[in-house]
């Protein structure tokens, strides 16, 4: 069994995600999201979908980007 790097659970169905050349082991997508998903610069939620980005800053949606002062961003369709 492998051990989840977030919660420490030993699980026979753990999986590995390689991100930026480093392997990470998780027991659930929830733990993978907690560890790897970026956070919205405005509201702090984890960006699990496409999100939007301007100047290297990531937002969960155009609404948050606008509130943070970003100009001209639209949600992806």
Secondary structure, DSSP 8 states (H G I E B T S, - for coil): -EE-TTT--EETT-EEEEETTEEEEESSHHHHHHHHS-B-TTT--B--S--EEETTEEESSHHHHHHTT--S-----
